[in-house]
Amino acid sequence: MELIKSFADNHLINLRFPTIQWPDIVEILIISFLVYHIMVWIKNTRAWSLLRGVAIIMGFIMMAAFFRMSTILWIVQNAFSIVATAIIVVLQPELRRALDELGKKNIISSILRLDPIGNETGLFSDRTIHEITKACVEMGKVRTGALIVVRQTDELKEYERTGIEVDAVVSSQLLVNIFEHNTPLHDGAVIVDGDRITSATCYLPLSDNMRLSKELGTRHRAGVGMSEVTDSMIIIVSEETGAISIAYKGELFRGLNSEQVEVKLESIQNKHIEEKKHSIWKGKAVKNEKKINE
């Protein structure tokens, strides 16, 4: 008992709890936010496997320090700056993409929820969703390849300039005619902005993701690549199988039916919540989709 009292008198009596003020709380929240998003970013990029490799190397370095292996420690000390530069070079595409996504985020509006229910008309109408879906199903039946970019908020002018201006109302007949074999506009992507087709025969960036299936062709890689650099949703119809796929945020969803395509398009429509209640039942349609994580 006296030992406990002596310990308390010598150590615990001098303990002081820090005074927490509101800047400290804000700082904790900011650090937590940054750490969370950095970990999510690392998990979804090549940095995850690189991080595991770095952890193994750090283990060897700690072992060398414990056993006082001076030569290894000297090499590590002198090679640190070179390794840091090499990591930046290796992860340059991922770092550029992360900074680009950070610049596109509207952090204030996402925190304050300035428009929590969206707008009444949405980015595009239900008719546009129906026409795109109908065209994809019809092209899939006859195995006509197609690549359709549905714009959300990111500007696509630089990609529109690579194609031919169309500026026409979205219709299934027009989409089918554009992608028909041996027609002047069938090669490349169509960009849909709102309820209008703005351009055709557009060139899209190819994804360099090595985890994509080898059976996927250029059309699918272009769709995934476009989804990695913009917030657009890209619909792909395979020329070989007629299967419909959707690329969004670097992920590829394959083997979709018409209801699943409509649900995906509705998810980026940003329509008034009351107007979307009628389509809640369609949510069950996406349960059986095949998802390929990038």
FENJOSUL-V127995 format. One record per residue. N is the residue number from 1. OMEGA is omega in whole degrees, -180 to 180 (999 if undefined). Layout:
BEGIN
N;OMEGA / N;OMEGA
END
This chain:
BEGIN
1;179 / 2;179 / 3;179 / 4;179 / 5;179 / 6;179 / 7;180 / 8;-180 / 9;-175 / 10;-172 / 11;-173 / 12;-177 / 13;-179 / 14;180 / 15;178 / 16;177 / 17;-179 / 18;177 / 19;-178 / 20;178 / 21;-175 / 22;175 / 23;178 / 24;179 / 25;178 / 26;180 / 27;178 / 28;-180 / 29;180 / 30;180 / 31;179 / 32;179 / 33;-178 / 34;-179 / 35;-180 / 36;-177 / 37;176 / 38;179 / 39;177 / 40;179 / 41;180 / 42;-178 / 43;-174 / 44;-180 / 45;177 / 46;-180 / 47;-179 / 48;177 / 49;177 / 50;180 / 51;177 / 52;176 / 53;178 / 54;179 / 55;178 / 56;179 / 57;178 / 58;177 / 59;178 / 60;179 / 61;178 / 62;178 / 63;178 / 64;178 / 65;-180 / 66;-179 / 67;176 / 68;177 / 69;-170 / 70;-178 / 71;179 / 72;179 / 73;178 / 74;178 / 75;180 / 76;-178 / 77;-177 / 78;-178 / 79;-175 / 80;-178 / 81;179 / 82;180 / 83;179 / 84;178 / 85;180 / 86;179 / 87;180 / 88;180 / 89;-179 / 90;-176 / 91;-177 / 92;179 / 93;-180 / 94;179 / 95;178 / 96;180 / 97;-180 / 98;178 / 99;178 / 100;178 / 101;179 / 102;179 / 103;-179 / 104;-177 / 105;172 / 106;-172 / 107;-176 / 108;-178 / 109;179 / 110;179 / 111;-176 / 112;-179 / 113;-176 / 114;180 / 115;-171 / 116;-175 / 117;178 / 118;178 / 119;-171 / 120;-175 / 121;-178 / 122;179 / 123;177 / 124;-172 / 125;175 / 126;178 / 127;178 / 128;177 / 129;-179 / 130;-178 / 131;179 / 132;-179 / 133;180 / 134;180 / 135;-179 / 136;179 / 137;180 / 138;179 / 139;178 / 140;-179 / 141;-179 / 142;177 / 143;172 / 144;-179 / 145;-179 / 146;178 / 147;-174 / 148;179 / 149;178 / 150;-176 / 151;174 / 152;-180 / 153;-179 / 154;178 / 155;-179 / 156;-176 / 157;-177 / 158;177 / 159;177 / 160;-178 / 161;179 / 162;-178 / 163;-179 / 164;-179 / 165;179 / 166;178 / 167;180 / 168;178 / 169;-179 / 170;173 / 171;-179 / 172;-180 / 173;-179 / 174;180 / 175;179 / 176;180 / 177;180 / 178;-175 / 179;177 / 180;-179 / 181;175 / 182;172 / 183;-174 / 184;-173 / 185;-171 / 186;-175 / 187;-180 / 188;-174 / 189;172 / 190;179 / 191;179 / 192;179 / 193;-175 / 194;-180 / 195;-177 / 196;171 / 197;-176 / 198;-176 / 199;176 / 200;-177 / 201;-179 / 202;177 / 203;-179 / 204;178 / 205;179 / 206;177 / 207;176 / 208;180 / 209;-176 / 210;-178 / 211;175 / 212;-178 / 213;180 / 214;-179 / 215;-179 / 216;-178 / 217;-177 / 218;-178 / 219;-180 / 220;179 / 221;176 / 222;178 / 223;178 / 224;179 / 225;178 / 226;180 / 227;179 / 228;-175 / 229;177 / 230;176 / 231;179 / 232;173 / 233;-175 / 234;179 / 235;-178 / 236;172 / 237;-176 / 238;178 / 239;-178 / 240;-174 / 241;-176 / 242;-178 / 243;180 / 244;178 / 245;177 / 246;175 / 247;-179 / 248;179 / 249;176 / 250;180 / 251;-179 / 252;179 / 253;-171 / 254;175 / 255;-177 / 256;172 / 257;-174 / 258;-179 / 259;179 / 260;177 / 261;180 / 262;179 / 263;179 / 264;-180 / 265;178 / 266;-178 / 267;178 / 268;-177 / 269;180 / 270;-178 / 271;178 / 272;-173 / 273;180 / 274;-179 / 275;-176 / 276;-175 / 277;-177 / 278;-176 / 279;-179 / 280;-178 / 281;-179 / 282;-178 / 283;179 / 284;-176 / 285;-176 / 286;-175 / 287;-175 / 288;-179 / 289;180 / 290;-175 / 291;176 / 292;179 / 293;-180 / 294;999
END
